Amino acid sequence: MRVDCGAPRTMSEVLELFVACLPGLERLVADEGRALGAEVLDPQVGAGGVAMRGDLRTMLALNLGLACASHVLLRIAKFRARHFGELERKAMQVPWGDWLRTDVPVAVRATARRSRLHHTVGLAERVAAAIAAVSGASLEVEGEPVTVLVRMEDDLCTLSIDSSGRPLHERGWRLETAKAPLREDLAAALVRASGWDGRIPFVDPMCGSGTLAIEAAAFARGLAPGRARGFAGERLAGVAAAGVAELRAAAAARARASAGTSIHASDRDAGAVEITQRNAARAGVAADLVVEHAALSAASGLRSGEPRGVVVCNPPFGQRLGSPAALAALWQTLGAKVAALGPGWTLAVLAADRRAALRCGLPLRSAFLADHGGIKVRGLVATATATAAPDESH
């Protein structure tokens, strides 16, 4: 039985890629992938990722430029295996040396579902042995490893290389967090779902550690999300350091010097405000933000006077923070504040309880449903109206 291997011989040959993301964010990731030059196959909501095609440069560009994804996987082989002997034989046919370097350690992780070969330790051991025999790469070398993923499902073995390494939402600048922190990829998804174009005011009146406002500033300036970190794909065979440096330099050259619009972040917690300021400085966007210590009812960003803008925030979830009565008052206050800004303003929020969010009095629609720390959350978006609930202080 033939082993289907997708290993290219040149930088320009087409690779099969799978861009993993939180289930529910697939269409946002697909849009990002197209903008970065990848050929995007039909995205399926809930699949936990999007199949794409592109060359090595595209693979690196995705790692550098994706804001809503978690990993870029390089599919290198796919074959049927019903017993370990078959797995070993076919894994030995994969040209591992085309991808893996002997001076970079390799880690192998396996998963299995509905397959005769269901022992994940055994799967990983057999593939690791094949890698060592074919390419000479092993776990014995010191340094950060490149991870090979073995997936067995319905007796079909898929071998992939994780070209990202650490999850892509780990941008490198968020070294401090406030209560119930929001992942950067989910923050980027909410910013994009709001419809914000980076040209009108942006307000987060419950900023926590500043993730939403910082992601917004990076988006407005065209800063590559992965600008402050490295990727496992940079340590693959055939990837030249000069080429990676050129890609990074080109991305930096496309970025704008400033956001060019008002980005306002505030929080009732003074400690959270200080964390936001330090995180923004590490992200290189401190000059783009106005950061204020203020309760929701007193946030100056919600007294804009501008005819258009967006309010994007992550209100506390009942499962994590706050009593039901306090959360109800918060939603009512938020809705009234946004309604008072006028019909040119948009509200985008994350909510674990849509019924609670509707207390804001605005016509919320669902933009996506995703998982946030084990809690299902919706990205909800509404245009301001004059029908919000009366304002209550918070």
C-alpha positions as CSV (number, residue, x, y, z in Angstrom):
1,M,0.0,0.0,0.0
2,R,1.4,3.4,-1.1
3,V,2.4,5.9,1.5
4,D,1.1,9.4,0.6
5,C,3.9,11.8,1.5
6,G,3.7,15.5,0.9
7,A,7.3,16.4,1.4
8,P,8.5,19.0,-1.1
9,R,11.9,19.2,-2.7
10,T,11.9,23.0,-3.2
11,M,10.7,26.1,-1.3
12,S,8.0,26.6,-3.9
13,E,6.3,23.2,-3.9
14,V,2.9,23.0,-2.5
15,L,2.4,21.8,1.1
16,E,-0.7,20.5,2.8
17,L,-1.3,22.5,5.9
18,F,-3.9,22.3,8.7
19,V,-4.3,25.5,10.7
20,A,-5.7,24.6,14.1
21,C,-7.9,27.0,16.1
22,L,-10.5,27.1,18.7
23,P,-13.7,25.4,17.3
24,G,-15.9,28.2,16.1
25,L,-13.2,30.5,14.8
26,E,-12.7,28.7,11.5
27,R,-14.1,31.3,9.2
28,L,-12.1,34.1,10.8
29,V,-8.9,32.0,10.4
30,A,-9.8,31.2,6.8
31,D,-10.1,34.9,6.0
32,E,-6.7,35.5,7.7
33,G,-5.2,32.6,5.7
34,R,-6.4,34.0,2.4
35,A,-5.0,37.5,3.2
36,L,-1.6,35.8,3.9
37,G,-1.5,34.1,0.6
38,A,-2.7,30.6,1.4
39,E,-5.1,28.6,-0.6
40,V,-7.9,27.9,1.7
41,L,-10.1,24.8,1.4
42,D,-13.8,25.0,2.5
43,P,-13.7,25.9,6.2
44,Q,-16.1,23.8,8.4
45,V,-17.3,25.5,11.6
46,G,-16.6,23.3,14.6
47,A,-13.8,21.4,12.9
48,G,-11.1,23.0,15.1
49,G,-9.1,24.2,12.2
50,V,-8.9,24.9,8.5
51,A,-7.2,23.0,5.7
52,M,-4.9,25.2,3.6
53,R,-2.2,24.8,0.9
54,G,0.9,26.8,0.3
55,D,4.7,26.6,0.1
56,L,7.3,26.9,2.9
57,R,7.2,30.7,2.7
58,T,3.4,30.6,3.2
59,M,3.8,28.3,6.1
60,L,6.1,30.7,7.8
61,A,3.9,33.7,6.9
62,L,0.9,32.0,8.5
63,N,2.9,31.5,11.7
64,L,4.0,35.1,11.8
65,G,0.7,36.7,10.7
66,L,-2.3,34.6,12.0
67,A,-4.0,36.3,15.0
68,C,-6.9,33.9,15.6
69,A,-5.2,30.5,15.2
70,S,-3.3,28.3,17.6
71,H,-1.0,26.0,15.5
72,V,0.1,25.6,11.8
73,L,0.5,21.9,11.1
74,L,2.5,20.6,8.2
75,R,0.9,17.3,6.9
76,I,3.7,15.1,5.6
77,A,2.2,11.6,5.3
78,K,-1.0,9.7,5.4
79,F,-1.5,5.9,5.3
80,R,-3.5,3.0,6.6
81,A,-2.0,1.0,9.5
82,R,-3.8,-1.9,11.2
83,H,-0.8,-3.3,13.2
84,F,2.5,-2.0,14.4
85,G,4.5,-3.8,11.8
86,E,2.6,-2.0,9.1
87,L,3.0,1.3,10.9
88,E,6.8,0.8,11.3
89,R,7.2,-0.1,7.6
90,K,5.3,2.8,6.3
91,A,6.8,5.3,8.7
92,M,10.2,4.2,7.5
93,Q,9.2,5.3,3.9
94,V,8.6,8.9,5.0
95,P,11.6,11.2,3.9
96,W,12.1,12.5,7.4
97,G,15.4,14.0,6.4
98,D,13.7,16.5,4.1
99,W,12.2,18.1,7.2
100,L,14.1,17.3,10.4
101,R,17.6,18.4,11.3
102,T,20.0,16.2,13.3
103,D,21.0,19.2,15.4
104,V,17.4,19.9,16.5
105,P,15.7,17.5,19.0
106,V,12.4,15.9,18.0
107,A,9.4,15.1,20.2
108,V,6.7,12.7,19.1
109,R,3.1,12.9,20.4
110,A,0.3,10.5,19.4
111,T,-3.5,10.4,19.7
112,A,-5.8,7.5,18.7
113,R,-9.5,7.1,18.1
114,R,-11.5,4.2,16.7
115,S,-8.4,2.4,15.6
116,R,-6.8,-1.0,16.1
117,L,-3.6,0.8,17.1
118,H,-4.9,2.7,20.2
119,H,-1.8,2.5,22.4
120,T,-0.5,6.1,22.1
121,V,2.9,5.4,23.8
122,G,3.5,2.6,21.4
123,L,2.5,4.7,18.4
124,A,4.9,7.5,19.4
125,E,7.8,5.0,20.1
126,R,7.5,3.4,16.6
127,V,7.4,6.7,14.8
128,A,10.3,8.1,16.8
129,A,12.3,5.0,15.9
130,A,11.5,5.5,12.2
131,I,12.6,9.1,12.4
132,A,15.9,8.2,14.0
133,A,16.6,5.5,11.5
134,V,15.8,7.6,8.4
135,S,17.0,11.0,9.4
136,G,19.2,10.6,12.4
137,A,17.2,13.1,14.4
138,S,16.4,12.2,18.0
139,L,15.3,13.3,21.4
140,E,18.9,13.2,22.6
141,V,19.9,16.6,21.2
142,E,19.6,19.5,23.6
143,G,17.3,22.4,22.8
144,E,13.7,23.2,22.1
145,P,12.2,20.3,20.1
146,V,10.2,20.2,16.9
147,T,7.1,18.1,17.5
148,V,5.9,15.4,15.2
149,L,2.2,14.5,15.7
150,V,0.8,11.0,15.1
151,R,-2.9,10.9,14.7
152,M,-4.7,7.5,14.3
153,E,-8.4,7.7,13.4
154,D,-10.3,4.8,11.9
155,D,-7.0,3.0,11.2
156,L,-5.8,6.0,9.2
157,C,-2.4,7.4,10.3
158,T,-1.7,11.1,9.7
159,L,1.8,12.3,10.4
160,S,2.3,16.1,10.9
161,I,4.9,18.5,12.0
162,D,3.9,21.3,14.3
163,S,5.5,24.3,12.6
164,S,4.4,26.7,15.4
165,G,5.8,25.1,18.6
166,R,4.3,27.1,21.4
167,P,0.6,28.0,20.7
168,L,0.4,31.0,18.4
169,H,-1.8,32.9,21.0
170,E,1.3,33.1,23.2
171,R,2.5,36.3,21.5
172,G,5.4,36.9,23.9
173,W,4.3,40.2,25.4
174,R,1.6,39.1,28.0
175,L,3.8,38.3,31.0
176,E,1.1,39.4,33.5
177,T,-2.6,38.8,33.7
178,A,-5.5,40.1,35.7
179,K,-8.5,38.0,36.8
180,A,-10.0,35.6,34.3
181,P,-7.6,36.4,31.5
182,L,-8.7,36.3,27.9
183,R,-6.6,34.4,25.3
184,E,-5.1,36.5,22.6
185,D,-6.6,34.5,19.8
186,L,-10.1,34.8,21.2
187,A,-9.5,38.6,21.8
188,A,-8.4,39.0,18.2
189,A,-11.4,37.1,17.0
190,L,-13.8,39.4,18.9
191,V,-12.0,42.5,17.5
192,R,-12.5,41.2,14.0
193,A,-16.1,40.1,14.6
194,S,-17.0,43.6,15.8
195,G,-16.4,44.8,12.2
196,W,-13.9,47.4,13.4
197,D,-11.7,48.7,10.6
198,G,-9.0,50.4,12.7
199,R,-10.2,53.8,11.6
200,I,-12.8,54.7,14.2
201,P,-12.6,54.9,18.0
202,F,-12.2,51.6,20.0
203,V,-13.2,51.4,23.6
204,D,-12.7,48.6,26.1
205,P,-14.2,49.7,29.5
206,M,-13.4,46.4,31.3
207,C,-9.8,45.9,30.0
208,G,-8.4,43.5,32.6
209,S,-4.8,42.9,31.5
210,G,-5.4,44.8,28.3
211,T,-5.5,42.0,25.8
212,L,-8.4,43.3,23.7
213,A,-7.0,46.9,23.4
214,I,-3.5,45.6,22.7
215,E,-4.8,43.2,20.0
216,A,-6.8,46.1,18.6
217,A,-3.7,48.4,18.4
218,A,-1.7,45.7,16.7
219,F,-4.5,45.2,14.2
220,A,-4.8,48.9,13.5
221,R,-1.1,49.2,12.9
222,G,-0.8,46.1,10.8
223,L,1.7,44.5,13.3
224,A,2.3,40.8,12.8
225,P,0.9,38.9,15.8
226,G,4.0,36.7,15.9
227,R,6.5,39.6,15.7
228,A,7.9,39.0,19.2
229,R,8.4,35.3,19.1
230,G,10.0,32.4,17.2
231,F,8.4,29.3,15.6
232,A,9.4,25.6,15.3
233,G,9.2,26.0,11.5
234,E,12.3,28.2,11.6
235,R,14.2,25.1,12.8
236,L,13.2,22.7,10.0
237,A,15.6,21.4,7.3
238,G,15.5,23.6,4.2
239,V,14.4,26.8,6.0
240,A,17.2,29.4,5.8
241,A,17.6,31.9,8.6
242,A,18.1,34.6,5.9
243,G,14.7,33.8,4.4
244,V,13.0,34.0,7.8
245,A,14.7,37.3,8.5
246,E,13.6,38.7,5.1
247,L,10.0,37.6,5.8
248,R,10.0,39.3,9.2
249,A,11.6,42.5,7.8
250,A,9.0,42.7,5.1
251,A,6.2,42.3,7.7
252,A,7.7,45.0,9.8
253,A,8.0,47.4,6.8
254,R,4.3,47.0,6.1
255,A,3.4,48.1,9.6
256,R,2.2,51.6,10.4
257,A,4.0,53.8,12.9
258,S,0.8,54.5,14.9
259,A,-2.8,53.4,15.2
260,G,-4.1,56.6,13.8
261,T,-7.3,56.4,15.9
262,S,-8.4,56.5,19.6
263,I,-8.0,53.2,21.5
264,H,-9.2,53.6,25.0
265,A,-8.8,51.0,27.8
266,S,-10.1,51.3,31.3
267,D,-10.9,49.2,34.3
268,R,-12.2,49.6,37.9
269,D,-9.2,47.7,39.2
270,A,-6.1,49.8,39.6
271,G,-3.9,46.7,39.5
272,A,-5.4,45.7,36.2
273,V,-4.7,49.1,34.7
274,E,-1.0,48.9,35.7
275,I,-0.8,45.4,34.1
276,T,-2.4,46.7,30.9
277,Q,0.2,49.5,30.7
278,R,3.1,47.1,31.2
279,N,1.8,44.6,28.7
280,A,1.2,47.4,26.2
281,A,4.8,48.5,26.6
282,R,6.1,45.0,26.0
283,A,3.9,44.7,22.9
284,G,5.2,48.0,21.5
285,V,1.8,49.7,21.4
286,A,1.8,51.8,24.7
287,A,1.7,55.0,22.7
288,D,-1.4,53.9,20.9
289,L,-3.5,53.4,24.0
290,V,-5.2,55.7,26.4
291,V,-5.4,53.7,29.7
292,E,-7.5,54.9,32.5
293,H,-8.5,53.7,36.0
294,A,-12.2,54.1,36.1
295,A,-15.4,52.2,36.7
296,L,-17.7,51.4,33.8
297,S,-20.1,54.2,34.7
298,A,-17.2,56.8,34.7
299,A,-15.1,55.6,31.8
300,S,-14.2,58.6,29.6
301,G,-14.0,56.4,26.5
302,L,-17.8,56.0,26.8
303,R,-18.2,59.8,26.5
304,S,-16.6,59.9,23.1
305,G,-18.7,62.4,21.2
306,E,-17.6,60.7,18.0
307,P,-20.4,59.7,15.5
308,R,-19.0,56.2,15.0
309,G,-17.0,53.7,17.0
310,V,-16.9,50.3,18.7
311,V,-17.1,49.1,22.3
312,V,-15.4,45.7,22.6
313,C,-15.2,44.0,26.0
314,N,-15.1,40.8,28.0
315,P,-17.6,41.3,30.9
316,P,-17.3,38.9,33.9
317,F,-18.9,35.5,33.5
318,G,-21.2,34.4,36.3
319,Q,-19.2,31.1,36.5
320,R,-16.0,33.0,37.2
321,L,-16.7,36.5,38.7
322,G,-19.5,38.4,40.2
323,S,-23.0,37.8,41.7
324,P,-26.1,37.4,39.3
325,A,-27.5,40.7,40.6
326,A,-24.3,42.6,40.1
327,L,-23.8,41.1,36.6
328,A,-27.3,42.1,35.6
329,A,-26.7,45.7,36.7
330,L,-23.4,45.6,34.8
331,W,-25.1,44.5,31.5
332,Q,-27.8,47.2,31.9
333,T,-25.2,49.9,32.5
334,L,-23.1,48.7,29.5
335,G,-26.1,48.8,27.2
336,A,-27.2,52.2,28.3
337,K,-23.7,53.6,27.9
338,V,-23.4,52.2,24.4
339,A,-26.9,53.3,23.4
340,A,-26.1,56.9,24.6
341,L,-23.1,57.0,22.2
342,G,-25.5,56.9,19.2
343,P,-26.6,54.6,16.4
344,G,-23.1,54.8,14.7
345,W,-21.6,52.7,17.5
346,T,-21.3,48.9,17.8
347,L,-21.0,46.7,20.8
348,A,-19.1,43.4,20.7
349,V,-18.9,41.2,23.8
350,L,-18.0,37.7,24.9
351,A,-20.8,36.1,26.9
352,A,-21.3,32.6,28.5
353,D,-25.0,33.3,29.0
354,R,-26.7,35.0,26.1
355,R,-29.9,35.6,28.2
356,A,-27.8,37.6,30.7
357,A,-26.1,39.6,27.9
358,L,-29.5,40.5,26.5
359,R,-30.1,42.6,29.6
360,C,-28.0,45.2,27.8
361,G,-31.1,46.0,25.8
362,L,-29.3,45.9,22.5
363,P,-30.2,43.6,19.6
364,L,-27.3,41.2,20.0
365,R,-26.5,38.7,17.2
366,S,-24.1,35.7,17.5
367,A,-20.9,36.1,15.5
368,F,-19.2,32.9,16.8
369,L,-19.4,30.2,19.5
370,A,-16.1,29.1,21.0
371,D,-14.5,27.5,24.1
372,H,-12.9,29.8,26.7
373,G,-11.2,27.9,29.5
374,G,-13.7,25.1,29.4
375,I,-16.7,27.5,29.1
376,K,-18.7,27.9,25.9
377,V,-18.8,31.6,25.1
378,R,-20.4,33.5,22.3
379,G,-19.0,36.5,20.5
380,L,-22.1,38.8,20.4
381,V,-22.4,42.0,18.3
382,A,-25.0,44.7,18.2
383,T,-25.5,48.2,16.8
384,A,-26.5,50.8,19.3
385,T,-30.1,51.8,19.6
386,A,-32.1,54.1,21.8
387,T,-33.8,51.2,23.6
388,A,-31.2,50.1,26.1
389,A,-32.1,49.6,29.7
390,P,-31.7,52.6,32.1
391,D,-28.2,53.3,33.3
392,E,-27.2,52.0,36.7
393,S,-23.9,52.7,38.3
394,H,-21.2,50.0,38.5
